[in-house]
Amino acid sequence: MSDNSQNTHAQNPVVFVGGAPRSGTTVTHALLCTSAKANDYCPEVSFLRPIVNAYAVGMQNWDDHTNAFFRTHEDFRQHMLGHVQHSLALISKVMGNPQVLTVKDPLMTPLFYWLHRLMGPKARFVTVVRNPKDVVRSRQEVLRKMGRPFTPAAARAIASEYMQSYAHLNVDVLREAVFALRYDDLTNEGVLAQLRAFTGLDDIDVNNVWAEQNTDTTVVASNPWFSPKYHQPINMEKRLSPLAPEFADVVAEVCAPLMQRFGWS
């Protein structure tokens, strides 16, 4: 790919889908990918995460380390932005150079603030928020498949990670760059209309989720993170039993602010 081609596609809008692991990021990403303006569904761009994290680490250690190598914050930002743009240009090319590139990596969600600082208005962020009790119950199922125990301490750790995933929702500078929606509202037409307007993907269609399978997105069922809902029509019915009270109480304690904010208290 020529440098000009890379620069052209790096300038296209990019929608990053985020949320806590097991919150519905996969189906939300697949929903955005139903638009003719977007790419087909693709696996997570986890290799991009360390690049963004490097920028965060560099800025957090500016006075002690980074300022020895860059004259200004902007010089460092431009340096790291080049790495991000190069990677996004590669992703865009592999995905057919869509009008709007849509990607996801749940573990990159806590870095949305830094991605915004790097990319500015070219980056948009769709954050899906699911009831934390359902998220922790799903994570319990993952641990069961791994043959690992689930304890109140594990529930607290996952609940704390959940809260960290959504800390960016309280950052004022991100207010116009982030669209947060509840997992429960993925098929709500009013919410979908807002999502279409926010992303510019005005033709997303819940009835076409997973319809395009031009890339190999099959996740083997032996993977403990696999969900039977993958590559199926959107189904909002719960497939797992409720979280046991001893764990639910822990989650309610840790996640109370978000539960109240999104109507689950």
C-alpha positions in Angstrom: 0.0 0.0 0.0 1.4 3.4 -0.9 1.7 6.1 1.8 -1.0 8.2 0.0 -3.4 5.3 0.2 -2.6 4.8 3.8 -3.2 8.4 4.6 -6.5 8.5 2.7 -8.0 5.6 4.5 -6.6 6.7 7.8 -8.7 9.8 7.5 -12.0 7.9 7.1 -14.3 7.9 10.1 -13.7 5.0 12.6 -16.3 3.7 15.0 -14.9 1.9 18.0 -17.3 -0.4 19.8 -16.6 -1.0 23.5 -18.0 -2.1 26.8 -17.2 -4.5 29.5 -16.3 -8.1 28.4 -19.6 -10.1 28.0 -21.7 -6.9 27.8 -22.8 -7.4 24.2 -20.0 -5.8 22.3 -19.9 -8.6 19.7 -23.6 -8.3 18.7 -23.4 -4.5 18.8 -20.5 -4.5 16.4 -22.3 -7.0 14.2 -25.3 -4.7 14.2 -23.2 -1.7 13.0 -21.7 -4.0 10.3 -25.1 -4.5 8.7 -24.7 -1.1 7.1 -23.6 -1.0 3.5 -21.3 1.9 4.5 -19.5 -0.2 7.0 -17.2 -3.2 6.7 -18.4 -6.8 7.3 -18.1 -8.1 10.8 -14.5 -8.9 11.8 -12.6 -10.2 14.8 -11.3 -7.9 17.6 -8.5 -5.5 16.8 -6.7 -6.4 20.0 -3.3 -5.8 18.4 -4.2 -2.1 18.2 -4.7 -1.9 22.0 -0.9 -1.9 23.0 -0.3 1.0 20.6 -3.0 3.2 22.3 -1.8 2.1 25.7 1.8 3.1 24.8 0.5 6.6 24.2 -1.3 6.6 27.5 1.8 5.4 29.3 4.0 7.9 27.6 1.7 10.8 28.6 1.4 9.6 32.1 5.2 9.4 32.4 5.9 12.6 30.5 7.8 14.5 33.2 9.9 11.5 34.2 10.7 9.8 30.9 8.9 10.8 27.7 9.9 14.5 27.5 13.5 13.4 27.1 12.6 12.2 23.6 9.9 14.6 22.4 9.9 18.4 22.5 6.2 18.8 23.1 3.1 16.7 23.9 1.9 17.4 20.3 5.1 15.9 18.9 4.6 12.8 20.8 0.9 12.6 19.9 1.8 12.9 16.2 4.3 10.1 16.6 1.8 7.8 18.2 -1.0 8.8 15.8 1.1 7.7 12.9 1.3 4.2 14.4 -2.4 4.1 15.0 -3.2 5.4 11.5 -0.9 2.9 9.9 -2.7 0.0 11.6 -6.1 1.4 10.8 -5.2 1.8 7.2 -4.1 -1.9 7.1 -7.4 -2.9 8.8 -9.4 -0.8 6.3 -7.6 -2.3 3.3 -8.2 -5.9 4.5 -11.9 -5.0 5.1 -12.4 -3.6 1.7 -11.9 0.1 2.5 -15.4 0.8 3.8 -16.8 4.3 4.0 -16.9 4.0 7.8 -14.6 1.5 9.5 -16.2 -0.2 12.5 -14.0 -2.2 14.9 -14.2 -3.5 18.4 -12.1 -4.7 21.4 -13.8 -4.6 24.8 -10.4 -4.4 26.6 -9.6 -1.2 24.8 -12.7 0.5 26.2 -10.8 2.0 29.2 -8.5 3.6 26.6 -11.2 5.5 24.8 -10.1 8.8 26.4 -6.6 8.3 24.9 -7.9 7.3 21.6 -10.0 10.4 21.5 -6.9 12.5 22.3 -5.0 10.8 19.5 -7.6 10.9 16.8 -10.0 13.7 17.6 -13.3 13.9 15.8 -12.4 11.1 13.3 -13.0 8.6 16.1 -16.5 7.8 17.4 -17.2 5.5 20.3 -20.3 3.3 20.8 -20.4 1.8 24.3 -22.8 -0.9 25.1 -23.8 -1.2 28.8 -25.3 -4.4 30.2 -26.8 -5.1 33.6 -23.6 -5.9 35.7 -25.3 -8.9 37.3 -25.8 -10.5 33.9 -22.2 -9.6 32.9 -20.8 -11.2 36.1 -23.1 -14.2 35.6 -21.7 -14.7 32.1 -18.2 -14.4 33.3 -19.0 -17.0 35.9 -20.0 -19.3 33.1 -16.7 -18.6 31.3 -14.7 -19.5 34.5 -16.8 -22.7 34.8 -15.8 -23.8 31.3 -12.2 -23.1 32.2 -12.5 -25.3 35.3 -11.8 -22.4 37.6 -13.7 -21.7 40.9 -16.0 -18.7 41.2 -15.9 -16.9 44.6 -17.2 -13.7 46.0 -13.7 -12.3 45.6 -13.8 -13.2 41.9 -17.2 -11.5 41.6 -15.9 -8.4 43.2 -12.8 -8.3 40.9 -15.0 -8.7 37.8 -17.5 -6.0 39.1 -14.5 -3.6 39.7 -13.3 -4.3 36.1 -16.8 -3.6 34.9 -16.8 -0.2 36.6 -13.4 0.6 35.1 -14.7 -0.2 31.6 -17.3 2.6 31.9 -15.2 5.2 33.7 -15.0 7.1 30.3 -18.7 7.8 30.5 -17.9 10.4 33.2 -15.3 12.2 31.1 -16.7 15.6 29.9 -14.5 15.9 26.9 -15.9 12.6 25.6 -19.5 13.7 25.9 -20.0 14.4 22.2 -17.8 11.5 21.0 -19.5 8.6 22.9 -22.9 7.0 22.3 -23.9 4.8 25.2 -26.8 2.3 24.9 -28.1 -0.4 27.1 -27.8 -4.0 25.8 -31.5 -4.3 26.6 -32.3 -1.6 24.0 -30.4 -3.1 21.0 -33.7 -3.7 19.2 -35.5 -0.5 20.4 -36.3 1.5 17.3 -35.9 4.8 19.1 -32.4 3.9 20.3 -31.6 2.5 16.9 -32.6 5.8 15.2 -30.2 7.7 17.6 -27.4 5.1 16.9 -27.9 5.6 13.1 -27.6 9.4 13.5 -24.6 9.2 15.7 -22.6 6.8 13.5 -23.8 8.0 10.1 -24.7 4.4 9.4 -28.3 5.2 8.5 -29.1 1.8 7.2 -28.2 -0.5 10.0 -30.8 -3.3 10.3 -31.4 -5.7 13.2 -32.8 -8.2 10.8 -29.5 -8.4 8.9 -27.2 -9.1 11.8 -24.7 -11.8 10.8 -26.0 -11.9 7.3 -22.6 -11.1 5.8 -20.0 -13.8 6.5 -17.4 -13.0 3.9 -14.6 -13.2 6.5 -13.9 -16.2 8.7 -15.5 -15.1 12.0 -16.3 -18.6 13.3 -15.5 -19.0 16.9 -15.1 -22.7 17.9 -17.5 -23.8 20.6 -14.6 -25.2 22.6 -13.5 -21.6 23.3 -14.8 -20.8 26.8 -15.7 -17.3 25.7 -18.0 -18.6 22.9 -21.7 -17.8 23.2 -24.4 -19.8 21.5 -25.9 -16.4 20.5 -23.0 -15.7 18.1 -24.0 -15.7 14.4 -27.7 -16.0 15.3 -30.5 -13.4 15.0 -30.6 -11.0 17.9 -32.3 -12.7 20.8 -32.7 -10.7 24.0 -33.9 -13.7 26.1 -31.6 -14.6 29.0 -30.0 -18.0 28.5 -28.4 -18.3 32.0 -29.9 -18.6 35.4 -29.8 -15.5 37.7 -26.6 -14.7 39.6 -26.7 -16.3 43.1 -27.6 -13.9 45.9 -24.1 -14.1 47.5 -22.6 -12.8 44.3 -25.4 -10.5 43.3 -25.0 -8.6 46.6 -21.4 -8.0 45.8 -22.1 -6.7 42.3 -24.9 -4.4 43.6 -22.5 -2.9 46.1 -19.6 -2.3 43.6 -21.7 -1.3 40.6 -24.4 0.7 42.3 -23.6 4.0 40.5 -24.0 2.5 37.0 -27.0 0.4 38.0 -28.8 3.5 39.2 -27.7 5.5 36.1 -29.1 2.9 33.6 -32.2 1.9 35.6 -31.2 -1.5 37.1 -31.4 -0.6 40.7 
